[in-house]
Amino acid sequence: MTNVIPLPFQGDLIDYLKLNGHSFDWLWRDGEAFVAVRPICEAMGIAWQAQHRKLTSPESPVNCRVMMTVGSDGKQREMVCMAFLDVMFWITNIHPSKVGPEAREAFRRTREE
């Protein structure tokens, strides 16, 4: 089940989504949804540093941006974010063996959806 709670944030809108027991913030800016990448990496049990290098490299097929948003601790932070469609593309290109064993089943379900 997905719960969405919109909150105003400096002229933008942040939606907090709860998916499979984890919360992710989706920042709506200029009519497009952006997702902070690091919390997704942590929930899937994949190495954030390696994904950060891949996603921010010039050869990356996805477009990442550093955006000001609110972290899980409630403080404003700059976070590496990508558009929702890019997140779906990125997730489909992660091999299940790279995902932590505790998150593998949820990862497979997400990819199938």
N, C-alpha and C positions, 0 to 999 in steps of 0.2 A: 504494500500500500504506500502511496506517495502523499505526503502532506506538504502543502505549499503555504507559507506564511509570508506575504509581501511586506517589506519594511522599506521606508524611504531612506536613502543614503546619498547625500550631496547631489540631489537632482536625479539620481538613478534609482533603481529598485533592486533590492536583493531578495531573492526567493530562497528559503531554506528547504531543501528537499531531503526527505528521509527515505533512503533506499536500502533495503536489506540490513537494517539496523545501523547504518552509517548516515551521517548528515553531511551534505555537500551544499555549498552556497553557489547559486547561479546569479550572476550579476547581469541585469538587463541594462544595456547601454545603447543608446541610439537605435532602439527597436530590435536589438539582437542579444541573444543569451550567451554569456561567457561563463566558463567554468574554471575554477582554480584547479590546477593540475596536481599539485602536491598531495592534497587530501585523498584524491582518487588513487594515486600511487601507494600511499600508506595503507589504504583500505584493502587494496589488492595484494599487498605484500611484495611489491616490486620496488627495485632500487630507484629512488627519486633522482639521485645524482646522474645515473646513467640515462634515465628518461629525459632529464633536463638537458643534458648534452645533445641527445638525439633531436629533441623537439626544437631547440634553439639554434641548431646548426644551419648553415646556409642551404644545405641539401634537403632539409626537412620539407615534406609535402604539406605540412600543416602550418598555419599561421598562429604563432604565439605572441601575446602581448603582455607586458608588465602593466598591471592595473592596480590602483589603490582600492582595497576592499577591506572588509572586517574579517579578521582571523577567528579561529575557533575560541580564542581566549577573549574575544570582544574588542581587541585593539585594532586600530587601523594599520594595515600593512600593504606593502607592495607584493603582489603575487603574480606568478606566471599563470596566465589564463589563456584559454583558447575558445573559439566559437563552438557551440553545441555540435554542429555537424562535423567539425574537425575532431571533437572528442570521440564521436562514434567511429569515425575513420581510424583514429589512433587505436582505439580499443580493439577493433577487428584485426589490427596488425600486430597485436601482442600475442606471442606464443603462450599457450596455457602452462607450459613447463616453467615459465618465468614468474608465474603467479604463485603466491604463497599457498600451501596446501589447504589452509583454513578458509581461503577465499576462492578456491578453484571452482567449486560448484556454482557459487553466485556469479562468478566471472563468466562461466559458460552460459548461464541463463541470460545474462545481460547481452552477451554477443549474439545469442539467438534472437532476442527481441529486436 
